[in-house]
Amino acid sequence: MLENVYQPSTGGSLPPSQGARYNLDRTFALGWQGFRNNMGVGVGFAIVMPVLLILAILTCVGGLLAAPHLAAASSIFGLLMVRGKTELGDMFRPFKSYGAILGAFLLIFIVSQLVVALFSGPYYFLAFSGIDWTEVMNLPEAERAETIAKYMQTGPKGAGAALANILSFFGYPVSLYIAGRVMLAYPLIIERGLGAMEGIRQSIEITKPFQWHLMLLGLITGIVAGAGVLACCVGVLFSMPFAISLQGAAIYQLLGEDTGEPIKASS
């Protein structure tokens, strides 16, 4: 029987970490060490996890029953990389907190989609306002898709076009902000046995002093992960685990686990 994902579990009495800290230089030092010590398994994660995620989404049922937990795997995997040695099987740890992870994912997903709709909705409304949908739906399928894609590429027209473009642009930093505030939700659920709502609440509380710094980290990790695409896509096998390790280094500090001791060179 699944746990009540909207209430803290028995482990939910743990207070938020009192030793939370965050430093960008320290994040890079810890993240690089975690990546270097787990490069092989990190590359394996970059290969296996996307394949499993795509398969889960394509099976429809798996899109709900497995995809949220695979999506949550990167946060705990990065944390384990920073802590020391990790194994490929650690990507399945979110399944041990099945109901709470699913509940947290759905709550975060709904909020994120509302943000996307709020900032991008006017852009697409104006972009598609000139379409004669009766005519478009009567076109052959390939031509219909091409026509819709053309409207998306050209963007909105008219008096509100500039405002719609500016508004859609601000959706990205807001998404970065939300991602930074809830980045501890999955690790708290998995590591401390919290419920979905309590995990999200504690994540928001712990990250409050560092909210703008975490937005910058989100931008940096996005650039790092995306840089691999420029290297004929093969670079993603290295840039993705490095970005995950950087995120894990931030989580490691925010959970109060970093003692601040100098980074020791690995053998």
C-alpha positions in Angstrom: 0.0 0.0 0.0 1.4 3.4 -1.0 2.2 5.9 1.8 0.2 9.1 2.1 2.2 11.4 -0.1 0.7 14.5 1.3 1.8 14.0 4.9 5.2 13.5 6.3 6.1 9.9 7.0 7.4 8.7 10.3 10.8 10.1 9.4 9.3 13.5 8.8 10.0 14.8 12.3 13.6 15.6 11.4 14.0 19.4 11.3 15.6 21.2 8.3 19.4 21.1 8.4 20.9 23.8 10.6 24.2 23.6 8.8 23.0 24.6 5.4 25.5 26.5 3.3 26.3 27.2 -0.3 29.4 28.5 -2.0 29.9 28.5 -5.8 33.6 27.9 -5.6 33.1 25.1 -3.2 30.4 23.6 -5.4 32.8 23.4 -8.3 35.5 21.9 -6.2 33.2 19.2 -4.7 31.5 18.7 -8.0 34.7 18.2 -10.0 36.0 15.7 -7.4 32.7 13.8 -7.4 32.8 13.7 -11.2 36.4 12.6 -11.4 36.0 9.9 -8.8 32.9 8.5 -10.5 33.6 9.3 -14.2 33.0 5.7 -15.4 29.7 5.2 -13.6 28.7 8.8 -14.5 29.1 8.1 -18.2 27.0 4.9 -17.7 24.3 6.9 -16.0 24.3 9.4 -18.9 23.7 6.4 -21.3 21.3 4.3 -19.3 19.0 6.8 -17.6 17.8 8.7 -20.7 17.1 5.4 -22.5 15.0 4.1 -19.6 13.3 7.5 -19.3 12.4 7.5 -23.0 11.1 3.9 -22.8 9.0 4.7 -19.7 7.4 7.7 -21.5 6.7 5.7 -24.7 4.9 3.0 -22.7 2.3 5.6 -21.5 1.7 3.7 -18.2 5.4 3.9 -17.5 5.3 7.6 -18.1 3.4 8.0 -14.8 4.6 4.9 -12.9 8.4 5.2 -13.6 9.3 8.4 -15.4 9.0 10.6 -12.3 11.3 8.4 -10.3 13.9 8.2 -13.1 13.7 12.0 -13.4 14.4 12.3 -9.7 17.4 10.0 -10.0 19.8 12.7 -11.1 19.5 14.6 -7.8 20.3 11.7 -5.5 22.9 10.3 -8.0 24.8 13.6 -8.0 24.7 13.7 -4.2 26.1 10.2 -4.0 28.9 11.1 -6.5 30.0 13.9 -4.2 29.8 11.7 -1.1 32.2 9.1 -2.6 31.8 6.1 -4.8 28.4 5.3 -6.3 27.0 2.5 -8.4 24.8 2.5 -11.5 22.0 0.8 -9.5 21.7 3.9 -7.2 19.6 5.5 -9.9 16.8 3.3 -8.7 16.8 4.6 -5.1 13.8 6.9 -5.8 11.6 3.8 -6.2 12.1 3.0 -2.5 10.1 6.2 -1.7 7.6 5.5 -4.5 4.5 7.3 -3.4 6.2 10.4 -2.0 8.4 10.8 -5.1 5.4 10.5 -7.3 3.4 13.0 -5.3 6.3 15.5 -5.2 6.8 15.1 -8.9 3.2 15.8 -9.8 3.0 18.9 -7.5 6.2 20.3 -9.0 5.2 19.4 -12.5 1.8 21.1 -12.1 3.3 24.3 -10.7 6.0 24.4 -13.5 3.4 23.9 -16.2 1.3 26.7 -14.7 4.4 29.0 -14.9 5.0 28.0 -18.5 1.4 28.7 -19.4 1.4 32.0 -17.6 4.5 33.3 -19.4 4.3 31.5 -22.7 0.5 31.4 -23.2 0.1 34.9 -24.7 3.0 34.2 -27.1 1.4 31.1 -28.5 -2.1 32.6 -28.4 -1.0 35.5 -30.6 1.1 33.2 -32.8 -1.9 31.0 -33.6 -4.6 33.6 -33.6 -4.3 34.1 -37.3 -4.7 30.4 -38.2 -7.8 29.1 -39.9 -8.0 25.9 -37.9 -10.8 24.4 -40.1 -8.5 24.8 -43.2 -5.4 23.5 -41.3 -7.2 20.4 -40.0 -8.3 19.5 -43.5 -4.6 19.4 -44.7 -2.7 16.2 -45.0 -1.0 15.3 -41.8 2.6 16.1 -42.9 1.5 19.5 -44.4 -0.6 20.2 -41.3 2.4 19.7 -39.0 4.6 21.9 -41.3 2.0 24.7 -41.2 1.7 24.7 -37.4 5.5 24.6 -37.1 5.8 27.6 -39.4 3.5 29.6 -37.2 5.5 28.7 -34.2 8.8 29.8 -35.8 7.5 33.1 -37.1 6.0 33.9 -33.7 3.2 36.3 -32.9 2.3 39.4 -34.9 0.5 42.6 -34.1 0.6 45.2 -31.4 1.1 42.7 -28.6 3.9 40.8 -30.2 6.7 42.6 -28.5 5.1 42.3 -25.1 4.4 38.6 -25.6 8.0 37.9 -26.6 9.3 39.7 -23.5 6.9 37.9 -21.2 7.8 34.5 -22.6 11.5 35.3 -22.1 10.9 35.9 -18.3 9.5 32.4 -18.0 13.0 30.9 -18.1 14.4 32.7 -15.1 11.2 32.0 -13.1 11.6 28.3 -14.0 15.2 28.4 -12.8 14.0 30.0 -9.5 11.4 27.3 -8.9 13.9 24.6 -9.7 16.4 26.0 -7.2 13.9 26.3 -4.4 12.7 22.6 -4.8 16.0 21.0 -5.6 16.2 19.4 -2.2 12.7 17.9 -2.3 13.7 14.5 -3.8 16.9 14.0 -1.6 15.0 14.9 1.5 12.2 12.4 0.6 14.7 9.6 -0.2 17.3 10.3 2.5 15.1 11.5 5.4 11.8 9.7 4.7 9.7 12.8 4.3 6.4 13.0 2.5 5.9 14.9 -0.7 4.5 18.1 0.8 7.0 18.2 3.7 9.9 17.5 1.4 8.9 20.4 -0.8 8.3 22.7 2.2 11.7 22.0 3.8 13.4 22.4 0.5 11.9 25.9 0.1 12.8 26.8 3.7 16.4 25.6 3.5 17.1 27.2 0.1 15.6 30.6 0.9 18.9 32.3 1.9 20.6 31.0 -1.3 17.7 31.4 -3.8 19.5 33.8 -6.2 22.8 31.9 -6.0 20.9 28.7 -6.9 19.4 30.4 -9.9 22.9 31.1 -11.1 23.9 27.4 -10.5 20.9 26.3 -12.5 22.0 28.5 -15.4 25.6 27.2 -15.1 24.6 23.5 -15.0 22.3 24.0 -18.0 25.1 25.5 -19.9 27.5 22.7 -18.9 25.0 20.0 -19.8 24.1 21.7 -23.1 27.8 22.2 -24.0 28.1 18.5 -24.7 25.7 18.8 -27.6 28.1 21.1 -29.3 30.8 18.4 -29.2 28.9 16.2 -31.7 26.6 15.1 -28.9 29.2 12.6 -27.6 30.3 15.3 -25.1 26.9 14.9 -23.3 28.2 11.6 -21.9 30.7 13.7 -19.9 29.0 17.1 -19.5 25.7 15.6 -18.2 27.3 13.7 -15.3 29.5 16.7 -14.5 26.4 18.9 -14.3 24.7 16.3 -12.1 27.7 16.2 -9.8 27.7 20.0 -9.6 24.0 19.9 -8.5 24.9 17.1 -6.1 27.7 19.3 -4.6 25.1 22.1 -3.9 22.7 19.6 -2.3 25.6 18.2 -0.3 26.3 21.7 1.2 22.6 22.6 1.7 21.9 19.4 3.6 24.7 20.4 6.0 27.0 17.5 5.1 30.0 19.6 4.0 32.5 20.1 6.8 34.4 22.7 4.9 37.6 20.7 5.0 40.1 21.1 2.1 39.4 18.8 -0.9 41.8 15.9 -0.9 43.4 14.7 -4.1 42.0 11.4 -5.1 44.3 8.5 -5.9 
